[in-house]
C-alpha cells in the first residue's frame, strides 16, 4: 500500500501500520525472536515511538 500523497488523496499510516513496520525492522536487525510486547522494555519504548509517529502522520493528513 502506498502512503502519503497518492493520486486519490492522502493515505496516512495508522499506529498499527507503523508498529508492524518498526517491529519487523527491529526484529530483522536484532533477532526474529525478540519479544516486543507492552510488558517488555523494548516493546514499550517502540510503542511510544510508534505513537509519536502516528501523531505525526495524523498532522500531515490534516495539513494536506
PyMOL commands that set and color helices and strands:
alter all, ss='L'
color gray80, all
select helices_A, chain A and resi 15-29+41-63
alter helices_A, ss='H'
color red, helices_A
select strands_A, chain A and resi 4-6+9-11
alter strands_A, ss='S'
color yellow, strands_A
deselect
rebuild
show_as cartoon
